Amino acid sequence: MHRPSRAAPLGGGSPEPEKMEGAGSWDVLEWNQFEPMSTSVSLGKCDFLLEAEQVVAEGHGVVLVNTDEAGTVIVTNYRILFLSEGTRNIIPLGTLPLATIEKISKIAVKGQSAPRQPEKNPSQRLLQVIGKDMRIIVFGFRPRTKQRRNIYEALLRCTKPAVLWDLYAFVSGPSKYRNTNPKLRLLVEYFRLIGRRPHHASMSMLEDCSFTLANESWRISSVNANYTLCQTYPFALIVPKCISDEEILQASNFRARGRLPVVTWCHPGTGAVLARSSQPLVGLMMNMRSNTDEKLVAALCSNLSGVKGTQRKLYIADARPRKNALANGAMGGGSESSSNYLQSEIVFFGIDNIHAMRESLARLREYLDTHGATSSDGLSSFLRHGGWTWGGGNLSSMSASVSTLGDSGWLIHVQSVLAGSAWIAARVALESASVLVHCSDGWDRTTQLVSLASLLLDPYYRTFAGFQALVEKDWLAFGHPFSDRFGLPTTSGGDNTTFELSRQSSTGSYSSSPMRQSSGTFPTQAPGSSHSQASNNCSPIFLQWVDCISQLLRMYPFAFEFSSTFLVDFLDCVLSSRFGNFLCNSEKERQQCSTSEACGCLWAYLEDLRNSEGKSHVHYNLFYDKSKHNGPLLPPAAALAPTLWPQFHLRWACPSEAQAGELEAQCRNMAMKFSELQKAKEVAERKAKEVAAAVESLSADLRRERQLNASAVNLAKKASKENAAIKRAIQSLGCKVHFSGNGDCTVDIEANPTTSQQVSLYSYSKRESDDPIQHNEKSDLSVSITVVDDEVLPNNPINRVCESLCPMRTRDGGCRWPDAGCAQLGSQFVGLRANFDAFDRLSIYDSYFDSDKL
């Protein structure tokens, strides 16, 4: 891999490296070539600002040293932004929330003046920002300006607000990401654990404490409803059914901070449980005992299902090293004795305390910044130590870098947490044993182990809904001190330093994060110019737990509904303090601050992101198959070999190599294309069905039309026969009948052989509107009748035929035809003068139309 070409010095020529105080080589930046913007960023054009986000300070002509990009630095009440000089786009590397900032330092780098020339180049004004999300960035400011001072002072004010209410989460309000009562969600999870899922949690349950449901072994107790038992425990606790609330109160006095043993997960089949607590107060001589505590712990070992009278085994897992647990005895703490707790076995996991984790992550961050592609001193790892490269050169330097990664100890700590959690899950799943887990206070290492073991045991916790329930139960409800660990203000607004029994001298002292003297790390200008955390209680405990989940996701890619990208976005949201879910140190403090009503909800925000794209969103794991891992995950010890989490650890120092999910991205693209094809197929099938239905409808119409046409033809034929018969009948009366195509029927009466008197007696036409059946006929029926007067043609042969053949003639020559003789002009044909109604009244025998007689 080749490092992207750095910006060439605008002053021309090869830049001479200048030495920083105690630092390595550095490329000179010609500041006088960067002209500051003439106008400030208009607030009206800041469409990238979030709701209630306000600009506090701006700096122009600033250089992001990591990538040699020039732009504008903007400090808001929520984050620091870096906008590109040309495109005005947000540069992600230089943009991070204020709550994510761990440390800021002002640095001055003096340049080397040319020989025999007075020093004309002023020192470079740099500002280093160290983030909790593994990034170290440096901004370079123009000399002889007050821009760095303005930005630095704005960061000091905004990153360490005096009171909790000044955090952006309270300023922005809930917006559209409103939260529901977290207590209700905790009750829902409790009901699921004890097998009372049909019951629905409601506000009335909280008001009258009617949530105290139970099964045959466990019950939900309201003894801590007002947080009088333990201020850092939730309002509701799952305890053995055989233990009364009075005994619970007595047992709490024997545990540090009143954090007595309570159930946090129940096996639905075997009845084994995971329980958590703090260390027992056994004292320096390890001889203090509590009958109620021993009874409570013994009640966790209910009888084995199906084996009457057989007590299940209990493991007491102490997360600390054994020597640390013994050292805590000097401060009143300590560990249990297996002789005092029946059917029990004590196990020590040897996981270091919060201070070791903090220093380990700092060393890992220094390692990544030193050997990354976008280091904070502007040098690529390819150019360090005399220009060696991975393909050759000083290989000892490469070996040294690898050993530095191991020296950080981060992966060893992750492995320890994974191994302890896997051991706990195996005891519950394979031996049907119950496990009680504790450390010193029971809210750091205990929470890591219990929640990770629950995730291994219960497939529900490997879904989106289950992951939320797990975090809210074991981390939020059971009082992990997020404000202390993240360095945020608490409800009191003062120093958030808390007393912790686990901070003993026997753990060994760790020096501050080592400065990179030979690799170009910037030293602080002066002790007063560095802004570090006021409390030494900050520690990446929660970050480490999410890192452990990413390792499990790598080992079991089909077992999790969510993806590694979801974990990164989730962790970024937690570190940013944009939402109120992870503020304060306990459920009681969050209730006092009304964070669920006053702040936005992180879970609602993430759910809204997923709903925007459905199953194709990057938060969904493409390979998730719940049928493959519908039981516990029990990784063997050989598989617990953690690696760096590329999507999180390498995304800033090695952005190209951080795309470890490239294969997943390709699969996601293929899945999206397949989904699009599926949708296109469904649309095509739907259209095909519509076309088929339309064709069927048209075919049915065509069949009806054909039937109507056949009926019309039959009617036309019948009418034609009737017309022919009528014509013959009228002609037999001595009339001439003419049919025409214009719809007229005329009767002509001939007065003499040469001129005929034509009388139009009737005109009739069958129109389409008269009979819809006949609309297919191309011409209408029309009749023309001509009547010849017998006086004019006395020898009319028709008269003779009529006299000889007509059955209506009498012997005396008369005619029985109604209304007179058939061949006489005048009143004889009055009935035909208007219409054919007269024919309806005629009595004509069938024999009259006999062709043999005509």
Secondary structure by P-SEA (a helix, b strand, c coil): ccccccccccccccccccccccccbbbbbcccccccccccccccccccccccccccccccccccccccbbbbbbbcccbbbbbbccccccccccccccccccbbbbbbbbbbbccccccccccbbbbbbbbccbbbbbbbbbcccaaaaaaaaaaaaccccccccccccccccccccccccaaaaaaaaaaaaaccccccccaaaaaacccccccccbbbbcccccccccccccccccccccccaaaaaaaaaacccccccccccccccccbbbbbbcccccccccccccaaaaaaaaaacccccccccbbbbbbbcccccaaaaaaaccccbbbbbccccccbbbbbcccccaaaaaaaaaaaaaaaaaccccccccccccccccccccccccaaaaaaaaaaaaaaaaaaaaaaaaaaaaaaaaaaaaccbbbbbbcccccaaaaaaaaaaaaacccccccaaaaaaaaaacccccccccccccccccccccccbbbbcccccccccccccccccccccccccccccccccccccccaaaaaaaaaaaaaaaaccccccccaaaaaaaaaaaaaccccccccccaaaaaaacccccbbbaaaaaaaaaaccccccccccccccccccccbbbbcccccccccccccccccccccccccaaaaaaaaaaaaaaaaaaaaaaaaaaaaaaaaaaaaaaaaaaaaaaaaaaaaaaaaaaaaaaaaaaaaaaaaacbbbbbcccbbbbbbbbccccccccccccccccccccccccccccbbbbbbbbbbbcccccccaaaaaaaccccccccccccccccccccccccccccccccccccccccccccccccccc
